[in-house]
């Protein structure tokens, strides 16, 4: 894992500007700082303006675990491509599977709800994203116990979900649902783009980071030994520098 702003990283970034590249970003912890509650997450005006500036030059996507409706509320400017629910929303081929996912999530909610208030404090809650569920425990008074309790609950769910662990959150997706990696590849294919540049910060982004595809350049916000991302930046606020740098390089390439 190398820092993105080293000579190698910058060279790779520059080479992308000479080909048709999709620039894709996760939302929470990448375009927006991690917030205390999912509802408090917002994109800064500065990041927003930079995303908009980049969109004027190249195809841009936001690929998130949030629903598209939720993303739209949080983005001041909506880029051309929004992928929600880890890939279940936003791709035309997924219409049938979303209906299925919705009924599976309804069933899970009922099963999880039984005895929920006796087991957890008010800092543990279910976020219903229609096609997937997120179980949050960031604000629990006893995070360790909450995590264990949630695992016990998840183990009993029928049908069994695909679980993606995040930062104080457990994402439950219907088995066979696409993940961010599949979604990114599908989007590249449908737009007929040769390369992609992806920035993310969490375990759900590992599905993109781990793609064995040299056409995809990956960046993680925060260095982590076990991550499959090729590059990293140290902090979320460096994402602005990434965006600025790409716009500058594209403008240079286009002779502006
Ligand atoms: Mg994230």
Boltz pocket constraint, residues with backbone or C-beta under 6 A from the ligand:
constraints:
  - pocket:
      binder: B
      contacts: [[A, 26], [A, 27], [A, 28], [A, 29], [A, 30], [A, 200], [A, 201], [A, 202]]
      max_distance: 6.0
